[in-house]
Structure formats: structure tokens, C-alpha cells
């Protein structure tokens, strides 16, 4: 039996989203065509956009459908940079961001941008005061609402407000937060002036049970944003190309269901996560839970196993039928220490000894029991601290 505890990487497709996806696929027509078939597709697309906007707390015109979180982040950061105010060149970015953000900013630095780095606390929380201090005169700023590895939830309202006060356009990566914390683009934006403060927010469908390959960038109607894809005027000219009507329909359904379930699931997953942590610490007393103990995603358990090799732990658990992660799925295939853990002030050795267990909609007590039953033996082998029998 497979025990899946890597929902932060991707989560199972919801049956309702699958049904909406297949039903919408039977609608033949390009949503940009003017004939009847095209307009049928257009109506379905715009209905999906309205439903997504209602959940995300924004106007329908502010929802730009994309292929997922990485594209949304690239559109936001590259778009804001290339449309920046004259005389501004700095990008404000905390140290523990997702690689989709870090790699995009690195590419912009190669084009002439200047990085203004912001430290995070030992919990991986962004230092709001340090963030605010770096903002004046910047071209743009970006931040995670919830850290994808440590699970720590940042003070998004304070970060957005500081950007509005400094008159700097800001982007939120809400990919990991979606479906787990309250998200309202309108509320987070507040009364910020046109084109500054929070102007863009990235989300991805596969984190909440929609198909892989669909997401959105919520971008203010007043935002100054340059397109990175050209070839058509679709979606306010920000994302050229034939729009994925079926993907949008499935995404809208998954969004609605995730929001309906959010509070009850948060309670359920928090209790399950706490039991998982208690079980791990009882069997591996030297283990340490990283991240904020209170302000964290409900299904996230980010655990340091001192002296163990994370990749070995991952392999041993996989052999026991347990799927977990050493960090971001975008980097998990590369044997590198976690930059998030190192940004938290930990050593490189610690950064190689961390596992992330993430629970989700389909998680059960049996999944927790499987980890608790297997973790001591896996740790003994991965750390070389015991002579456990090898198969």
C-alpha cells in the first residue's frame, strides 16, 4: 500500500475537477473565435474566470489563466521588471523563496537588476521590518505567503501594506498557501494606490486537486505589467495564446471545493500533523521540527533528522511504501542542501538532513501510522547509528 505524504509537491486530482475537465473538453471551439462554437467556449471560459475570481477575492478581469505557478511567477516578476518605473533597478526578495522566484530574479540580475535580499528568522518567517527597510526606491518586491518547505505562514498583510506605503509594486507567491489559508487579493491589496502595493499573486491548480498544467496570476487591473509571451491579445494582452477552457473549468471547480472544505480540513490536518510529529519525536528523540510551531500550514511537518542523509531517508521510506520529500519538488531531484534550511541559520549538514511530510485531502490516519512505524528503522540506517537488518 502506498502512503502519500507529499501533497505539497502535488495532490490527487479531484473527481469533480476531472468531470468538469472532461465535460469542458467536449466543447469544440476556440474561445477567441467569433462564430457560435467559439462563443460557446468563450462563455464557459468566462464563467470559469468569474468563479475563480469569486474565490480569490478579485475582479474576473484580474484573473489571468496560466500553465501553473512557475509561469505565473515568471510573468509577474519579468512583467513588473520590464515595465518598471524609470530609475528603479532593485528587486526585494527574501532569502527563503521558491526556486521559481529565485531563478527568475537571478536571470533579471543578469539583465541589470540589483538584488536586495531580506533575511528570514530561524522559523523561516520573513523579517517584516527588514523587508520594509529594503523597499524605498525599488522596482518591485516579491514574497511567499507560506514557505513551501518549512510551512511557515508569513504576515502577508504587513508585507503588502509596507509595499503600498513605499509605493512599490509587489508580487505574492501564494502557491503553497492556496486552499490552506484565507486568500483575498482585494483584502490584501487594501487601499493601495494604482500600480503599487500588491499588484500580482500567483496560484497553481495541482496543489488543490485541479489538473497539472493550469494556474493563474491574479493581477490588478491597474498594474503595469509587460507580457512575456507574444502573439495575441488574449487576457488583456498579458498572456498570448489559445486559452485552455477545460483547464480553467477544472480549476474553478477545484478552487470552489477547496474553499468550502478549507476550515474543516485545516482542523483535521492540523490534528493529524501533530500526531505525526509526536510519533516521530517519540521514536527519534533527536529529531527536531523546523518552522513556526503555530503559524504554519496545517498539513506540513518539516523535520530535521541529525546525522542522517535526507536522500537516504527518502529512499528507505519509499521502500516502505511512504512518499515524502527532502524539500521543494522542483529541486528534489538534485542532491543539493536546502537553501531554505540554510537561510534559517542552519548548517549545510542540517540542510541535507531534513524531510518534509505534507498531508492533504486524501490523507488518512493509516498514512501517519505507516510513517511512525517505519521512521526509527529508516533513521537508524540513514544515520549509521544502528545495525538494522537490511533486506
C-alpha positions in Angstrom: 0.0 0.0 0.0 1.3 3.4 -0.9 1.2 6.1 1.7 1.4 9.5 0.0 2.7 12.3 2.3 3.9 14.7 -0.4 0.8 16.8 -1.0 2.9 20.0 -1.1 4.5 18.7 -4.3 1.2 17.8 -5.9 -2.1 16.5 -4.7 -4.5 13.9 -6.3 -6.9 15.1 -9.0 -10.4 15.7 -7.6 -13.1 13.6 -9.2 -15.3 16.7 -9.6 -12.4 18.6 -11.3 -11.8 15.6 -13.6 -15.5 15.6 -14.6 -15.5 19.3 -15.3 -12.3 18.9 -17.3 -13.7 16.2 -19.5 -17.1 17.8 -19.9 -15.5 21.1 -21.0 -13.2 19.2 -23.4 -16.3 18.3 -25.4 -17.0 21.9 -26.1 -15.4 22.4 -29.6 -14.3 25.9 -30.4 -11.5 28.5 -29.8 -12.6 31.0 -27.2 -11.2 33.8 -29.4 -13.3 32.8 -32.4 -16.4 34.9 -33.3 -18.6 32.0 -34.6 -21.1 30.2 -32.4 -18.8 27.4 -31.4 -16.1 29.8 -30.4 -18.6 31.8 -28.3 -19.8 28.7 -26.6 -16.2 28.1 -25.5 -15.9 31.7 -24.5 -18.9 31.6 -22.3 -17.5 28.6 -20.5 -14.1 30.2 -20.1 -15.5 33.5 -18.7 -17.8 31.6 -16.4 -14.8 29.8 -15.0 -12.9 33.1 -14.7 -15.8 34.6 -12.7 -16.0 31.6 -10.4 -12.2 31.7 -9.8 -12.3 35.4 -9.1 -15.1 34.9 -6.5 -12.9 32.5 -4.5 -9.6 34.5 -5.0 -11.3 37.8 -4.0 -10.7 39.8 -7.1 -12.4 41.0 -10.3 -12.8 38.5 -13.1 -10.7 40.7 -15.4 -7.8 40.4 -12.9 -7.6 36.6 -13.4 -5.0 35.6 -16.0 -5.0 31.9 -16.6 -1.6 30.3 -16.9 0.0 26.9 -17.0 0.8 27.0 -13.3 2.8 28.6 -10.6 6.1 28.8 -12.3 4.7 30.6 -15.3 2.7 32.9 -13.1 5.7 33.8 -11.1 7.8 34.4 -14.3 5.0 36.6 -15.8 4.7 38.6 -12.6 8.4 39.2 -11.9 9.6 39.6 -15.5 6.5 41.6 -16.4 6.9 44.0 -13.5 10.6 44.4 -14.1 10.3 45.2 -17.8 7.5 47.7 -17.0 9.3 49.3 -14.0 9.5 53.0 -13.3 12.5 54.8 -14.8 15.4 55.0 -12.4 14.5 51.9 -10.4 16.5 48.7 -10.6 16.3 46.9 -7.3 14.3 43.8 -6.6 13.4 43.0 -3.0 13.4 39.3 -2.3 13.6 37.3 1.0 16.2 34.6 1.3 13.9 31.5 1.5 11.8 31.9 -1.6 10.8 29.1 -4.0 13.3 28.4 -6.8 10.8 29.6 -9.4 11.2 33.0 -7.9 14.9 32.8 -7.1 15.9 31.6 -10.6 13.8 34.3 -12.2 15.3 37.0 -10.1 18.8 35.6 -10.8 18.1 35.9 -14.6 16.9 39.5 -14.1 20.1 40.3 -12.1 22.0 39.2 -15.2 20.0 41.8 -17.1 21.0 44.5 -14.8 18.7 44.2 -11.8 20.1 44.7 -8.3 19.0 42.2 -5.6 18.1 43.5 -2.2 18.0 40.4 -0.1 15.9 40.1 3.1 16.7 37.7 5.9 14.3 35.3 7.4 14.1 34.3 11.1 15.1 30.8 12.4 11.4 29.8 11.8 11.7 30.8 8.1 9.3 33.7 8.7 10.2 36.8 6.7 11.5 39.7 8.8 8.8 42.3 8.0 10.9 45.3 9.3 13.9 44.3 7.2 11.6 43.8 4.2 10.1 47.3 4.6 13.6 48.8 5.0 14.7 47.5 1.6 11.6 48.7 -0.3 12.2 52.5 -0.9 13.2 53.2 -4.4 12.9 49.5 -5.5 11.5 48.4 -8.9 9.5 45.6 -7.3 9.2 43.2 -4.4 8.2 39.6 -4.0 7.5 37.2 -1.1 5.9 33.9 -0.2 2.7 33.9 1.7 3.6 30.5 3.1 7.0 28.9 2.8 6.8 25.8 0.6 9.3 23.8 2.6 9.1 24.9 6.3 5.4 25.5 6.1 5.7 28.8 8.0 2.9 31.3 7.2 4.1 34.9 6.8 2.4 38.1 7.8 1.1 38.8 4.3 -1.0 41.8 5.3 2.0 43.6 6.8 4.2 42.8 3.8 1.6 44.1 1.4 1.0 47.2 3.5 4.7 48.0 3.6 4.9 47.8 -0.2 1.9 50.1 -0.5 3.4 52.7 1.9 6.7 52.6 -0.1 4.9 52.9 -3.4 6.5 49.7 -4.7 4.6 47.1 -6.8 4.6 43.7 -5.1 4.0 40.1 -6.0 2.9 37.3 -3.7 3.7 33.6 -4.3 0.5 32.1 -2.9 1.0 28.6 -4.5 1.6 26.8 -1.2 -0.9 28.9 0.7 -3.8 28.3 -1.7 -6.5 26.1 -0.1 -5.0 26.3 3.4 -5.2 29.9 4.5 -7.7 32.7 3.7 -6.8 34.4 0.5 -8.4 37.5 -0.8 -6.4 39.6 -3.3 -8.7 42.5 -2.7 -8.3 42.5 1.0 -4.6 42.1 0.9 -4.3 44.9 -1.6 -6.4 47.2 0.6 -6.4 50.8 -0.4 -3.1 50.8 -2.2 -2.7 53.4 -5.0 -2.8 52.4 -8.6 0.1 50.2 -9.8 1.8 49.9 -6.4 1.4 47.7 -3.3 0.1 44.2 -4.0 -0.5 44.0 -7.8 0.1 40.3 -8.6 -0.5 36.9 -6.9 0.5 33.5 -8.2 -1.5 30.3 -7.7 -1.4 26.8 -9.1 -4.2 24.3 -9.7 -2.5 21.0 -9.0 -1.9 22.0 -5.3 -5.7 21.8 -4.7 -6.8 18.9 -6.9 -7.1 20.5 -10.3 -5.1 19.1 -13.2 -1.4 19.7 -13.6 -0.9 22.5 -16.2 -3.3 25.1 -15.1 -3.0 28.0 -12.7 -3.4 31.8 -12.6 -1.8 35.1 -12.0 -4.1 37.5 -10.3 -3.0 40.9 -11.4 -4.6 44.2 -10.6 -6.3 46.0 -13.4 -4.1 49.0 -12.7 -0.8 47.0 -12.6 1.9 48.0 -15.1 3.0 44.6 -16.4 4.8 43.7 -19.6 3.9 40.4 -21.4 6.5 37.7 -21.7 4.5 35.8 -24.4 3.5 37.5 -27.6 1.3 36.5 -30.5 -2.2 37.6 -29.5 -4.3 40.0 -27.3 -5.8 37.3 -25.1 -6.2 38.0 -21.4 -5.5 41.8 -21.5 -2.6 41.1 -23.8 -0.6 39.6 -20.9 -0.7 36.0 -22.0 -1.0 35.4 -25.7 -2.2 32.0 -27.0 -5.3 29.9 -27.3 -6.8 29.6 -23.9 -7.3 26.3 -22.0 -11.0 26.3 -21.5 -11.1 22.8 -20.0 -8.3 23.5 -17.6 -10.0 26.8 -16.5 -13.2 24.9 -15.8 -11.5 22.2 -13.8 -9.5 24.9 -11.9 -12.6 26.8 -11.0 -14.3 23.7 -9.6 -11.2 22.7 -7.5 -11.0 26.3 -6.2 -14.6 26.3 -5.0 -14.3 22.9 -3.3 -11.0 23.8 -1.6 -12.5 26.9 -0.2 -15.7 25.1 1.0 -13.5 22.5 2.8 -10.7 24.8 4.0 -11.6 25.3 7.6 -12.7 21.8 8.3 -9.7 20.4 6.5 -7.4 22.7 8.4 -8.7 21.4 11.7 -8.4 17.7 10.5 -5.0 18.1 9.0 -3.5 20.0 11.9 -4.6 17.3 14.3 -3.2 14.6 12.0 0.1 16.5 11.6 0.5 17.0 15.3 0.0 13.2 15.8 2.6 12.6 13.1 5.1 14.9 14.8 4.5 13.4 18.2 5.0 9.9 16.8 8.3 10.8 15.0 9.7 12.5 18.1 8.8 9.6 20.3 10.7 7.2 18.1 13.6 9.6 17.1 14.1 11.8 20.1 17.0 13.7 18.5 14.7 14.8 15.6 13.7 18.5 15.5 10.7 20.1 13.9 11.6 23.2 12.0 9.4 26.2 11.0 7.0 28.2 13.2 5.2 26.0 15.7 2.0 27.9 15.5 1.8 29.9 12.2 2.3 27.0 9.9 0.4 25.2 7.1 -1.9 22.6 8.7 -0.5 19.6 6.8 3.2 20.5 7.0 5.7 18.7 9.2 9.3 19.8 8.4 11.6 17.6 10.4 15.4 17.6 10.9 17.0 14.2 11.4 20.5 15.0 12.8 23.3 13.0 11.2 21.1 11.3 8.6 21.3 11.8 4.9 18.0 13.1 3.7 18.2 11.3 0.3 18.8 8.0 2.1 15.9 8.6 4.4 13.7 9.3 1.5 14.8 6.1 -0.3 14.3 4.0 2.8 10.8 5.4 3.4 10.0 4.9 -0.3 11.0 1.2 0.0 8.5 1.0 2.9 5.7 2.5 0.7 5.9 6.0 2.0 6.2 9.1 -0.2 7.8 12.2 1.4 10.2 14.9 0.2 13.5 16.4 1.0 12.1 19.8 0.1 10.7 21.6 -3.0 9.7 19.1 -5.7 11.4 21.4 -8.2 14.7 20.7 -6.5 14.2 17.3 -5.0 15.8 15.5 -8.0 19.0 17.4 -7.3 21.2 16.4 -4.4 21.8 19.9 -3.0 21.3 21.2 0.5 18.1 23.0 1.1 18.6 26.8 0.7 15.6 27.3 2.9 17.1 25.5 5.8 20.4 27.3 5.4 18.5 30.6 5.3 17.1 29.7 8.6 20.6 29.7 10.0 21.3 26.0 9.9 24.4 24.3 8.7 24.8 22.7 5.3 24.8 19.3 7.1 21.4 20.1 8.6 20.2 21.3 5.2 21.0 17.8 3.9 19.2 16.0 6.8 15.6 17.4 6.5 12.4 15.7 5.4 9.1 17.4 4.6 6.0 15.4 5.2 2.9 17.1 3.8 -0.7 15.9 4.3 -3.7 16.7 2.2 -7.3 16.0 1.3 -6.8 12.2 0.8 -4.5 11.7 3.8 -5.7 9.2 6.5 -4.6 8.0 9.9 -3.1 5.0 8.2 -0.6 7.2 6.4 0.5 8.7 9.8 0.7 5.2 11.3 2.9 4.0 8.5 5.5 6.8 9.0 5.5 6.4 12.7 6.1 2.6 12.3 8.9 3.0 9.8 10.8 6.1 10.9 13.1 4.7 13.6 14.4 1.9 11.4 14.9 4.3 8.5 16.7 6.8 10.6 18.9 4.1 12.1 20.0 3.1 8.6 20.3 6.6 7.1 22.4 7.9 10.0 24.6 4.8 10.5 23.7 4.9 14.2 22.4 1.3 14.3 22.8 -2.1 12.7 19.3 -2.6 11.5 18.9 -5.6 9.3 19.0 -4.8 5.6 16.8 -6.6 3.1 
